[in-house]
Amino acid sequence: MADTAEKLKKRQALSTMDEPATPEIRPAVARRLKKIMQTLGKAVAYFHPVIPVPKDSDHVPAVALESGGHEDHNNNCHGREESDAAPLTPRPAQDDTDDSPGGEPDAVAPPVRKQVDDDVPKQLDNSNDCRPGQEPEAAPPALRMDVASCFAPDHGEDAHFTLPDAGVIGVADGVGSYRHKGVDASAFARALMKNAQAEAELATTKPICPHTLLRTAYDAAARSRTPGASTAVILALDGGAAATLRWAFVGDSGFAVLRGGKIVHRSAQQRERFNCPSQLSTRGRSGGIHKADVGGVAVAGGDVVVAGTDGLWDNVSDKTLEWYVNKGAKEGWSPQRMAERIAGYASTKVARKVDDVTVVVAFIVASGL
């Protein structure tokens, strides 16, 4: 019994060692614990802020909510430190295509992959002002010539040909001074036009090059030693998307292009000296094809082309030519009617220079008309 009583005394002595020595110890410990808890609360609030989510927003914040989960690192925007001076506030949902400076994605963007050509949308050509529900304007139609001619003879030394399907016309004027030498002054002009027409009819390549055609015709006349000399002009229409009237001429046979009744292009006469135009002949280099003026001018539907020998250009001024073309447009003349009226005026007794007059009129029109 004595041993049992001694053991109880020792246990009571040990239990009294865990109690505070004074009544003030318990309140002090409580205050310390409270302060520690407040500090821990602030730390938790800093690292795990509670962000209210508007009910009508689809925005999902990347941080954990008050319910306790950890931050979802799959939705974390790395590389940007938030300042502790500015509390986080919910952001409205943004279009993920917004790449303005300073913008942040609301969610992780999908993995970026290299674009290939098929991924890139084809940019529409807005030149035709295509709107939804409207068909784009069709490409301009191909153009052709509606051609007619008129010849008012004096000595009968002019020559010409027309090939509307090929878009080619040619005019030549024999040099009259050979007539006084007992030579047929029309021979070289006729040979040139006959050779050019035959070559154009056999051509397999379109459009036809007028300079090549004139050179081929000249070479054939020179090989046959055709007498005389001649001026000449050959025109060929390239009626594609960029419609062009191409020319090759020597001397004072020429042409004019009229648009809206006004001359927009007119060939310049080639002269060696007064009353002596440049000419093609068999007299070697002095009458060679190297003298040809070659070029092209853009044309459009509704244009009128007038070609002719010097009997036209010496007797009809530019203003008079424009008057006839305007009158014909208002009254609906055909190319034949217009050519006849212009040639008739140039060959009347009021003409300044009596000569053969050849007039070729070509209306530039759409191929379907």
Residue pairs with C-beta under 8 A, 6 or more apart in sequence:
20 26
46 84
48 63
48 64
48 71
49 63
49 87
49 88
50 65
50 66
51 61
51 63
51 65
51 88
51 89
51 90
52 90
53 59
53 60
53 61
53 65
53 90
54 90
57 90
57 92
57 93
58 93
59 90
59 91
59 92
59 93
59 106
60 75
60 106
60 107
61 90
62 71
62 72
62 75
62 76
62 77
63 71
63 88
64 70
64 71
64 72
74 108
75 107
75 108
77 104
77 105
80 104
82 88
91 104
91 106
93 106
94 103
94 104
94 105
94 106
96 105
96 106
96 107
96 109
124 130
125 136
128 136
128 137
130 136
139 241
140 241
140 243
140 301
141 301
141 366
141 367
141 368
142 239
142 240
142 243
142 366
142 367
143 237
143 239
143 243
143 299
143 300
143 301
143 364
143 365
143 366
143 367
144 164
144 167
144 237
144 239
144 364
144 365
144 366
144 367
145 164
145 167
145 169
145 237
145 305
145 362
145 363
145 364
145 365
146 164
146 335
146 362
146 363
146 365
147 162
147 164
147 169
147 335
147 360
147 361
147 362
147 363
148 162
148 334
148 335
148 336
148 338
148 339
148 360
148 361
149 160
149 162
149 169
149 339
149 358
149 359
149 360
149 361
150 336
150 339
150 340
150 342
150 343
150 344
150 358
150 359
151 158
151 160
151 343
151 356
151 357
151 358
151 359
152 311
152 343
152 344
152 346
152 347
152 356
152 357
152 358
153 356
154 311
154 347
154 354
154 355
154 356
154 357
155 176
155 179
155 185
155 186
155 356
156 186
156 356
157 173
157 174
157 176
157 179
157 185
157 186
157 189
157 356
158 171
158 172
158 173
158 174
158 186
158 189
158 309
158 311
158 356
158 357
158 358
159 171
159 172
159 173
159 174
159 186
159 189
159 190
159 192
159 193
159 194
159 230
159 358
160 169
160 170
160 171
160 172
160 193
160 358
160 360
161 169
161 170
161 193
161 194
161 196
161 197
162 168
162 169
162 170
162 360
162 362
163 169
163 197
163 200
163 201
166 200
166 201
166 203
166 206
166 208
166 236
167 206
167 207
167 208
167 236
167 237
167 238
167 239
168 200
168 208
168 210
168 213
168 234
168 235
168 236
168 237
169 234
169 235
169 307
169 360
169 362
170 192
170 193
170 196
170 197
170 213
170 232
170 233
170 234
170 235
171 193
171 232
171 233
171 253
171 307
171 308
171 309
171 358
171 360
172 188
172 189
172 190
172 192
172 193
172 230
172 231
172 232
172 233
172 253
172 309
173 189
173 230
173 231
173 232
173 251
173 252
173 253
173 309
173 310
173 311
173 356
173 358
174 184
174 185
174 186
174 187
174 188
174 189
174 190
174 228
174 229
174 230
175 185
175 188
175 228
175 229
175 230
175 231
175 279
175 281
176 185
177 185
178 184
178 185
178 227
178 228
178 229
179 185
183 227
183 228
184 227
184 228
185 228
186 228
187 226
187 227
187 228
188 221
188 226
188 227
188 228
188 229
188 230
188 280
188 281
188 282
189 228
189 230
189 232
191 217
191 220
191 221
191 224
191 226
192 214
192 217
192 218
192 221
192 230
192 232
192 280
193 217
193 232
195 216
195 217
195 218
195 220
195 221
196 213
196 214
196 216
196 217
196 234
199 213
199 216
199 217
200 208
200 213
203 213
207 236
207 237
207 238
207 239
207 240
207 246
208 236
209 236
209 246
210 234
210 235
210 236
210 246
210 247
210 248
210 294
211 246
211 248
211 292
211 294
213 234
213 236
213 248
214 232
214 234
214 248
214 250
214 289
214 292
215 289
215 292
218 280
218 289
219 289
221 280
221 282
222 282
225 282
226 282
227 282
228 281
229 279
229 280
229 281
229 283
229 287
230 251
230 279
230 280
230 281
231 249
231 250
231 251
231 252
231 253
231 277
231 278
231 279
231 280
231 309
231 310
232 249
232 250
232 251
232 253
232 280
233 247
233 248
233 249
233 250
233 253
233 254
233 255
233 267
233 307
234 247
234 248
234 249
235 245
235 246
235 247
235 255
235 305
235 307
235 362
236 245
236 246
236 247
237 243
237 244
237 245
237 246
237 299
237 362
237 364
238 244
238 245
238 246
238 296
239 367
242 298
243 298
243 299
243 300
243 364
244 296
244 297
244 298
244 299
245 257
245 296
245 297
245 298
245 299
245 305
245 364
246 294
246 295
246 296
247 255
247 267
247 293
247 294
247 295
247 296
247 297
248 292
248 293
248 294
249 255
249 267
249 270
249 292
249 293
250 270
250 278
250 279
250 280
250 289
250 291
250 292
250 293
251 269
251 270
251 271
251 277
251 278
251 279
251 280
251 310
252 269
252 270
252 271
252 277
252 309
252 310
252 313
253 307
253 308
253 309
253 310
254 266
254 267
254 268
254 269
254 307
254 308
254 313
255 266
255 267
255 305
255 306
255 307
255 308
256 263
256 265
256 266
256 267
256 305
256 306
256 318
256 321
257 263
257 264
257 265
257 266
257 297
257 299
257 303
257 304
257 305
258 264
258 303
258 304
258 305
258 306
258 321
258 322
258 325
259 300
259 302
259 303
259 304
260 302
261 322
261 325
261 326
261 329
262 322
263 318
263 321
263 322
264 297
264 303
265 297
266 318
267 293
268 293
269 277
269 310
269 313
270 277
270 278
270 291
270 293
271 277
271 278
272 278
277 310
278 291
279 287
280 287
280 288
280 289
280 291
281 287
299 305
299 364
300 364
301 364
301 365
301 366
302 364
302 365
303 363
303 364
304 325
304 329
304 338
304 361
304 362
304 363
304 364
305 361
305 362
305 364
306 312
306 321
306 325
306 342
306 359
306 360
306 361
306 362
307 359
307 360
307 362
308 346
308 357
308 358
308 359
308 360
309 355
309 356
309 357
309 358
310 353
310 355
311 346
311 347
311 353
311 355
311 356
311 357
311 358
312 342
312 343
312 346
312 357
312 358
312 359
314 351
314 352
314 353
314 355
315 345
315 346
315 347
315 351
315 352
315 353
315 355
315 357
316 342
316 345
316 346
320 345
321 342
324 338
324 341
324 342
324 345
325 338
327 333
328 337
328 338
328 341
333 341
335 361
335 362
335 363
336 361
338 361
339 359
339 360
339 361
342 359
342 361
343 357
343 358
343 359
346 357
346 359
347 354
347 357
